[in-house]
Protein backbone atom coordinates (compact mmCIF):
# COMPACT_ATOMS: atom_id res chain seq x y z
CA UNK A 1 0.00 0.00 0.00
CA UNK A 2 2.96 2.29 0.72
CA UNK A 3 4.18 2.16 -2.89
CA UNK A 4 0.68 2.86 -4.18
CA UNK A 5 0.39 5.84 -1.86
CA UNK A 6 3.73 7.20 -3.05
CA UNK A 7 2.72 6.76 -6.67
CA UNK A 8 -0.53 8.65 -6.13
CA UNK A 9 1.24 11.37 -4.17
CA UNK A 10 3.63 12.01 -7.05
CA UNK A 11 0.89 13.29 -9.34
CA UNK A 12 -1.95 14.37 -7.03
CA UNK A 13 -2.46 16.50 -3.99
CA UNK A 14 -3.69 14.43 -1.07
CA UNK A 15 -5.07 16.20 1.98
CA UNK A 16 -4.98 13.30 4.40
CA UNK A 17 -4.01 9.65 4.28
CA UNK A 18 -4.11 6.59 6.50
CA UNK A 19 -2.98 3.02 5.96
CA UNK A 20 -5.49 0.97 7.92
CA UNK A 21 -4.24 -2.50 7.03
CA UNK A 22 -1.84 -3.96 4.52
CA UNK A 23 -4.54 -4.01 1.83
CA UNK A 24 -6.65 -1.11 3.03
CA UNK A 25 -5.84 2.54 2.35
CA UNK A 26 -7.86 5.68 3.04
CA UNK A 27 -7.11 8.93 1.25
CA UNK A 28 -8.84 12.29 1.44
CA UNK A 29 -8.82 14.57 -1.57
CA UNK A 30 -10.32 17.91 -2.49
CA UNK A 31 -13.57 18.02 -4.41
CA UNK A 32 -11.97 19.41 -7.58
CA UNK A 33 -9.32 16.67 -7.78
CA UNK A 34 -11.73 13.80 -7.21
CA UNK A 35 -12.60 13.03 -10.81
CA UNK A 36 -9.01 12.96 -12.03
CA UNK A 37 -7.97 10.73 -9.15
CA UNK A 38 -10.78 8.29 -9.85
CA UNK A 39 -9.86 8.15 -13.55
CA UNK A 40 -6.23 7.58 -12.63
CA UNK A 41 -7.10 4.86 -10.13
CA UNK A 42 -9.37 3.06 -12.54
CA UNK A 43 -7.20 3.06 -15.65
CA UNK A 44 -3.64 3.20 -14.29
CA UNK A 45 -3.91 1.47 -10.91
CA UNK A 46 -6.55 -1.10 -11.92
CA UNK A 47 -9.18 -0.19 -9.28
CA UNK A 48 -11.95 -1.24 -11.65
CA UNK A 49 -14.78 -1.76 -9.16
CA UNK A 50 -16.72 0.93 -7.32
CA UNK A 51 -18.05 -1.07 -4.39
CA UNK A 52 -19.95 1.69 -2.61
CA UNK A 53 -20.71 5.37 -2.61
CA UNK A 54 -22.00 6.67 0.70
CA UNK A 55 -22.48 9.95 2.47
CA UNK A 56 -21.90 11.23 6.01
CA UNK A 57 -23.52 14.36 7.40
CA UNK A 58 -21.10 16.50 9.46
CA UNK A 59 -23.65 19.05 10.54
CA UNK A 60 -21.28 20.84 12.98
CA UNK A 61 -18.72 21.49 10.22
CA UNK A 62 -21.48 22.25 7.66
CA UNK A 63 -20.09 19.58 5.36
CA UNK A 64 -21.09 16.36 3.66
CA UNK A 65 -18.48 13.64 3.39
CA UNK A 66 -18.73 11.52 0.25
CA UNK A 67 -16.97 8.18 0.43
CA UNK A 68 -16.04 6.14 -2.64
CA UNK A 69 -14.91 2.60 -1.89
CA UNK A 70 -12.85 1.04 -4.68
CA UNK A 71 -11.64 -2.53 -5.11
CA UNK A 72 -8.77 -3.94 -7.08
CA UNK A 73 -9.43 -7.48 -8.29
CA UNK A 74 -5.83 -8.29 -9.19
CA UNK A 75 -4.02 -7.23 -6.05
CA UNK A 76 -7.10 -7.63 -3.79
CA UNK A 77 -6.78 -4.16 -2.30
CA UNK A 78 -9.37 -1.79 -0.90
CA UNK A 79 -9.09 1.94 -1.38
CA UNK A 80 -11.35 4.54 0.16
CA UNK A 81 -11.43 7.99 -1.43
CA UNK A 82 -13.04 10.62 0.76
CA UNK A 83 -14.02 14.15 -0.13
CA UNK A 84 -15.88 16.92 1.65
CA UNK A 85 -18.47 19.14 -0.01
CA UNK A 86 -20.41 22.17 1.13
CA UNK A 87 -23.53 21.21 3.07
CA UNK A 88 -25.61 24.31 2.29
CA UNK A 89 -25.20 24.21 -1.48
CA UNK A 90 -24.41 20.48 -1.68
CA UNK A 91 -23.48 20.60 -5.35
CA UNK A 92 -21.42 17.73 -6.65
CA UNK A 93 -20.77 16.01 -9.97
CA UNK A 94 -21.59 12.54 -11.16
CA UNK A 95 -18.95 9.85 -11.68
CA UNK A 96 -21.23 7.84 -13.98
CA UNK A 97 -18.83 8.39 -16.89
CA UNK A 98 -16.09 6.57 -14.95
CA UNK A 99 -18.15 4.04 -13.00
CA UNK A 100 -21.62 3.54 -14.57
CA UNK A 101 -22.90 1.75 -11.47
CA UNK A 102 -22.64 5.02 -9.55
CA UNK A 103 -26.00 6.03 -11.04
CA UNK A 104 -28.02 4.09 -8.48
CA UNK A 105 -25.80 5.06 -5.54
CA UNK A 106 -26.13 8.69 -6.49
CA UNK A 107 -29.89 8.36 -6.66
CA UNK A 108 -29.89 6.99 -3.14
CA UNK A 109 -27.61 9.72 -1.76
CA UNK A 110 -29.71 12.34 -3.52
CA UNK A 111 -32.89 11.01 -1.93
CA UNK A 112 -31.50 10.50 1.58
CA UNK A 113 -29.24 13.60 1.85
CA UNK A 114 -30.27 15.94 -0.95
CA UNK A 115 -26.87 16.08 -2.64
CA UNK A 116 -27.19 17.31 -6.23
CA UNK A 117 -25.12 15.22 -8.66
CA UNK A 118 -24.60 17.34 -11.76
CA UNK A 119 -24.85 15.20 -14.90
CA UNK A 120 -26.88 12.31 -13.47
CA UNK A 121 -30.17 12.50 -15.36
CA UNK A 122 -32.04 9.87 -13.29
CA UNK A 123 -31.24 11.23 -9.85
CA UNK A 124 -34.69 12.76 -9.40
CA UNK A 125 -36.45 9.38 -9.55
CA UNK A 126 -37.64 7.71 -6.35
CA UNK A 127 -35.21 5.21 -4.87
CA UNK A 128 -36.75 3.77 -1.70
CA UNK A 129 -39.31 6.37 -0.67
CA UNK A 130 -42.48 7.24 -2.52
CA UNK A 131 -43.73 10.82 -2.81
CA UNK A 132 -41.48 12.20 -0.10
CA UNK A 133 -42.25 15.87 0.52
CA UNK A 134 -40.17 16.71 3.62
CA UNK A 135 -36.45 17.47 3.90
CA UNK A 136 -34.27 14.41 3.08
CA UNK A 137 -34.66 11.96 5.97
CA UNK A 138 -31.02 11.04 6.63
CA UNK A 139 -29.96 14.65 7.21
CA UNK A 140 -29.26 15.11 10.86
CA UNK A 141 -31.51 18.15 11.22
CA UNK A 142 -34.49 15.94 10.29
CA UNK A 143 -36.30 14.83 13.48
CA UNK A 144 -37.55 11.30 12.79
CA UNK A 145 -39.37 10.95 16.13
CA UNK A 146 -41.33 14.16 15.58
CA UNK A 147 -42.15 13.17 12.00
CA UNK A 148 -43.26 9.71 13.10
CA UNK A 149 -45.49 11.02 15.89
CA UNK A 150 -47.06 13.65 13.63
CA UNK A 151 -47.76 11.36 10.69
CA UNK A 152 -48.20 7.87 12.09
CA UNK A 153 -49.45 8.64 15.59
CA UNK A 154 -49.20 6.60 18.78
CA UNK A 155 -51.50 4.85 21.24
CA UNK A 156 -53.30 7.16 23.61
CA UNK A 157 -51.82 5.51 26.70
CA UNK A 158 -48.24 6.23 25.58
CA UNK A 159 -46.26 9.42 25.78
CA UNK A 160 -43.14 9.17 23.68
CA UNK A 161 -42.04 12.78 23.46
CA UNK A 162 -39.06 12.24 25.81
CA UNK A 163 -38.45 8.55 25.12
CA UNK A 164 -34.94 9.24 23.82
CA UNK A 165 -33.91 10.65 27.23
CA UNK A 166 -35.29 7.54 28.93
CA UNK A 167 -33.41 5.25 26.53
CA UNK A 168 -30.17 7.18 26.96
CA UNK A 169 -30.51 6.95 30.76
CA UNK A 170 -30.74 3.18 30.46
CA UNK A 171 -27.83 2.94 28.07
CA UNK A 172 -25.67 5.16 30.30
CA UNK A 173 -26.35 2.86 33.24
CA UNK A 174 -25.54 -0.13 31.09
CA UNK A 175 -22.26 1.44 29.93
CA UNK A 176 -21.20 2.07 33.54
CA UNK A 177 -21.47 -1.66 34.22
CA UNK B 1 -69.16 0.75 15.35
CA UNK B 2 -72.43 0.02 13.59
CA UNK B 3 -72.70 -3.61 14.57
CA UNK B 4 -76.50 -3.63 14.69
CA UNK B 5 -76.70 -3.55 10.89
CA UNK B 6 -75.87 -7.20 10.80
CA UNK B 7 -78.34 -9.87 11.72
CA UNK B 8 -75.80 -11.83 13.76
CA UNK B 9 -75.59 -9.22 16.48
CA UNK B 10 -79.19 -8.12 16.15
CA UNK B 11 -80.94 -10.62 18.42
CA UNK B 12 -78.48 -13.29 19.42
CA UNK B 13 -80.96 -15.38 21.39
CA UNK B 14 -83.39 -15.85 18.51
CA UNK B 15 -82.51 -18.79 16.28
CA UNK B 16 -83.58 -17.90 12.77
CA UNK B 17 -82.89 -19.88 9.62
CA UNK B 18 -80.32 -17.27 8.50
CA UNK B 19 -78.56 -17.44 11.83
CA UNK B 20 -78.27 -21.21 11.75
CA UNK B 21 -76.95 -21.02 8.21
CA UNK B 22 -74.45 -18.35 9.25
CA UNK B 23 -73.24 -20.61 12.05
CA UNK B 24 -72.69 -23.41 9.57
CA UNK B 25 -70.88 -21.00 7.24
CA UNK B 26 -68.61 -19.84 10.04
CA UNK B 27 -67.80 -23.43 10.99
CA UNK B 28 -66.83 -24.13 7.39
CA UNK B 29 -64.83 -20.91 7.07
CA UNK B 30 -62.91 -21.55 10.26
CA UNK B 31 -61.71 -24.94 9.07
CA UNK B 32 -60.30 -23.87 5.73
CA UNK B 33 -58.35 -20.65 6.13
CA UNK B 34 -56.37 -19.77 3.06
CA UNK B 35 -53.61 -17.26 3.52
CA UNK B 36 -52.17 -14.86 0.94
CA UNK B 37 -48.54 -15.77 0.36
CA UNK B 38 -47.38 -12.22 0.93
CA UNK B 39 -44.86 -11.09 3.50
CA UNK B 40 -44.45 -7.47 4.51
CA UNK B 41 -41.53 -7.47 6.93
CA UNK B 42 -39.00 -9.58 8.75
CA UNK B 43 -41.74 -11.82 10.20
CA UNK B 44 -42.42 -13.38 6.83
CA UNK B 45 -39.40 -15.60 7.49
CA UNK B 46 -41.49 -17.43 10.12
CA UNK B 47 -44.18 -18.36 7.60
CA UNK B 48 -42.25 -21.01 5.55
CA UNK B 49 -41.49 -23.19 8.62
CA UNK B 50 -45.12 -22.81 9.70
CA UNK B 51 -46.54 -24.23 6.47
CA UNK B 52 -43.87 -26.85 5.78
CA UNK B 53 -43.40 -30.25 7.40
CA UNK B 54 -42.01 -29.24 10.80
CA UNK B 55 -45.05 -27.35 12.07
CA UNK B 56 -47.40 -28.30 9.24
CA UNK B 57 -50.19 -25.75 9.43
CA UNK B 58 -52.19 -27.61 6.79
CA UNK B 59 -53.45 -30.09 9.39
CA UNK B 60 -55.55 -27.17 10.71
CA UNK B 61 -56.72 -26.29 7.22
CA UNK B 62 -54.35 -23.33 6.94
CA UNK B 63 -52.94 -23.19 3.44
CA UNK B 64 -51.04 -20.67 1.35
CA UNK B 65 -52.42 -19.38 -1.94
CA UNK B 66 -50.83 -17.08 -4.45
CA UNK B 67 -53.73 -14.80 -5.30
CA UNK B 68 -55.71 -12.45 -3.05
CA UNK B 69 -58.98 -13.35 -4.79
CA UNK B 70 -58.88 -16.89 -3.40
CA UNK B 71 -57.62 -16.01 0.06
CA UNK B 72 -59.36 -15.49 3.41
CA UNK B 73 -56.53 -14.32 5.64
CA UNK B 74 -53.95 -11.59 5.22
CA UNK B 75 -50.92 -11.83 7.51
CA UNK B 76 -49.16 -8.55 8.26
CA UNK B 77 -45.82 -10.05 9.17
CA UNK B 78 -43.75 -7.47 10.95
CA UNK B 79 -43.03 -3.82 10.30
CA UNK B 80 -45.01 -2.10 7.58
CA UNK B 81 -43.43 0.62 5.49
CA UNK B 82 -45.67 3.25 3.92
CA UNK B 83 -44.73 1.95 0.49
CA UNK B 84 -45.77 -1.56 1.52
CA UNK B 85 -48.98 -0.32 3.13
CA UNK B 86 -50.17 0.88 -0.27
CA UNK B 87 -49.71 -2.62 -1.69
CA UNK B 88 -51.27 -4.22 1.38
CA UNK B 89 -54.40 -2.09 0.99
CA UNK B 90 -54.66 -3.13 -2.65
CA UNK B 91 -54.30 -6.78 -1.70
CA UNK B 92 -56.83 -6.48 1.12
CA UNK B 93 -59.44 -4.78 -1.03
CA UNK B 94 -59.12 -7.42 -3.73
CA UNK B 95 -59.84 -10.23 -1.26
CA UNK B 96 -63.37 -11.58 -1.17
CA UNK B 97 -65.41 -11.21 2.00
CA UNK B 98 -65.27 -12.68 4.60
CA UNK B 99 -61.63 -11.80 5.12
CA UNK B 100 -59.49 -11.64 8.21
CA UNK B 101 -56.28 -9.84 9.15
CA UNK B 102 -53.66 -11.29 11.49
CA UNK B 103 -50.99 -8.85 12.69
CA UNK B 104 -47.72 -10.44 13.77
CA UNK B 105 -45.16 -8.87 16.03
CA UNK B 106 -44.74 -5.68 17.98
CA UNK B 107 -44.34 -3.36 14.99
CA UNK B 108 -47.96 -3.27 13.75
CA UNK B 109 -49.20 -2.86 17.33
CA UNK B 110 -47.25 0.22 18.41
CA UNK B 111 -44.25 0.60 16.11
CA UNK B 112 -41.99 -1.81 18.00
CA UNK B 113 -38.33 -1.01 17.65
CA UNK B 114 -39.16 1.18 14.64
CA UNK B 115 -41.36 3.55 16.66
CA UNK B 116 -39.37 6.61 15.51
CA UNK B 117 -38.80 5.59 11.91
CA UNK B 118 -39.71 8.06 9.20
CA UNK B 119 -40.99 5.31 6.96
CA UNK B 120 -42.86 2.68 9.00
CA UNK B 121 -46.36 3.07 10.40
CA UNK B 122 -46.98 2.72 14.13
CA UNK B 123 -50.63 1.73 14.41
CA UNK B 124 -51.98 -0.77 11.91
CA UNK B 125 -55.60 -0.54 13.06
CA UNK B 126 -55.81 3.03 11.80
CA UNK B 127 -55.57 1.72 8.24
CA UNK B 128 -56.94 -1.82 8.28
CA UNK B 129 -59.25 -3.71 10.66
CA UNK B 130 -57.29 -6.31 12.61
CA UNK B 131 -58.89 -9.50 13.93
CA UNK B 132 -56.01 -11.10 15.82
CA UNK B 133 -52.96 -9.39 17.30
CA UNK B 134 -49.91 -11.47 18.11
CA UNK B 135 -47.08 -10.04 20.20
CA UNK B 136 -43.44 -11.00 19.98
CA UNK B 137 -40.40 -9.91 18.07
CA UNK B 138 -40.66 -12.19 16.17
CA UNK B 139 -43.30 -14.76 17.19
CA UNK B 140 -42.26 -18.37 16.65
CA UNK B 141 -44.28 -20.63 14.34
CA UNK B 142 -45.97 -22.20 17.39
CA UNK B 143 -47.21 -18.76 18.38
CA UNK B 144 -48.51 -18.13 14.88
CA UNK B 145 -50.36 -21.44 15.03
CA UNK B 146 -51.89 -20.39 18.34
CA UNK B 147 -52.96 -17.14 16.70
CA UNK B 148 -54.70 -19.18 14.02
CA UNK B 149 -56.39 -21.29 16.69
CA UNK B 150 -57.60 -18.05 18.26
CA UNK B 151 -58.81 -16.77 14.91
CA UNK B 152 -60.73 -20.00 14.29
CA UNK B 153 -62.39 -19.68 17.68
CA UNK B 154 -63.40 -16.11 16.96
CA UNK B 155 -64.76 -17.00 13.53
CA UNK B 156 -66.85 -19.83 14.98
CA UNK B 157 -68.25 -17.45 17.59
CA UNK B 158 -68.99 -14.90 14.87
CA UNK B 159 -66.71 -12.29 16.44
CA UNK B 160 -64.13 -11.98 13.64
CA UNK B 161 -65.98 -9.19 11.87
CA UNK B 162 -63.19 -6.83 10.88
CA UNK B 163 -64.31 -6.90 7.24
CA UNK B 164 -67.75 -5.61 8.25
CA UNK B 165 -66.10 -2.81 10.21
CA UNK B 166 -64.04 -1.93 7.16
CA UNK B 167 -67.13 -1.64 4.97
CA UNK B 168 -69.06 0.35 7.57
CA UNK B 169 -66.23 2.76 8.37
CA UNK B 170 -64.61 2.92 4.97
CA UNK B 171 -64.59 6.72 4.92
CA UNK B 172 -62.64 6.92 8.15
CA UNK B 173 -60.13 4.28 7.10
CA UNK B 174 -59.72 5.92 3.70
CA UNK B 175 -59.08 9.30 5.33
CA UNK B 176 -56.28 7.82 7.44
CA UNK B 177 -54.81 5.97 4.47
CA UNK B 178 -54.82 8.99 2.20
CA UNK B 179 -53.18 11.08 4.90
CA UNK B 180 -49.90 9.16 4.65
CA UNK B 181 -50.09 7.80 1.08
CA UNK B 182 -49.75 11.12 -0.67
CA UNK B 183 -50.13 10.15 -4.29
CA UNK B 184 -53.32 8.09 -4.08
CA UNK B 185 -53.88 6.50 -7.48
CA UNK B 186 -55.81 3.35 -6.65
CA UNK B 187 -58.72 1.63 -8.38
CA UNK B 188 -62.03 1.46 -6.52
CA UNK B 189 -62.89 -2.16 -5.88
CA UNK B 190 -66.39 -3.37 -5.28
CA UNK B 191 -67.10 -5.84 -2.54
HADDOCK unambig.tbl for C-alpha pairs under 7 A between the chains (distance, minus, plus):
assign (segid A and resid 130 and name CA) (segid B and resid 83 and name CA) 6.49 0.50 0.50
assign (segid A and resid 131 and name CA) (segid B and resid 182 and name CA) 6.39 0.50 0.50
assign (segid A and resid 131 and name CA) (segid B and resid 183 and name CA) 6.60 0.50 0.50
assign (segid A and resid 144 and name CA) (segid B and resid 116 and name CA) 5.72 0.50 0.50
assign (segid A and resid 144 and name CA) (segid B and resid 117 and name CA) 5.91 0.50 0.50
assign (segid A and resid 144 and name CA) (segid B and resid 118 and name CA) 5.30 0.50 0.50
assign (segid A and resid 145 and name CA) (segid B and resid 116 and name CA) 4.38 0.50 0.50
assign (segid A and resid 145 and name CA) (segid B and resid 117 and name CA) 6.84 0.50 0.50
assign (segid A and resid 147 and name CA) (segid B and resid 118 and name CA) 6.31 0.50 0.50
assign (segid A and resid 148 and name CA) (segid B and resid 116 and name CA) 5.52 0.50 0.50
assign (segid A and resid 148 and name CA) (segid B and resid 117 and name CA) 6.19 0.50 0.50
assign (segid A and resid 148 and name CA) (segid B and resid 118 and name CA) 5.52 0.50 0.50
assign (segid A and resid 151 and name CA) (segid B and resid 180 and name CA) 6.78 0.50 0.50
assign (segid A and resid 152 and name CA) (segid B and resid 121 and name CA) 5.42 0.50 0.50
assign (segid A and resid 152 and name CA) (segid B and resid 122 and name CA) 5.67 0.50 0.50
assign (segid A and resid 153 and name CA) (segid B and resid 122 and name CA) 6.58 0.50 0.50
assign (segid A and resid 154 and name CA) (segid B and resid 110 and name CA) 6.68 0.50 0.50
assign (segid A and resid 154 and name CA) (segid B and resid 122 and name CA) 6.45 0.50 0.50
assign (segid A and resid 154 and name CA) (segid B and resid 123 and name CA) 6.70 0.50 0.50
assign (segid A and resid 155 and name CA) (segid B and resid 110 and name CA) 6.90 0.50 0.50
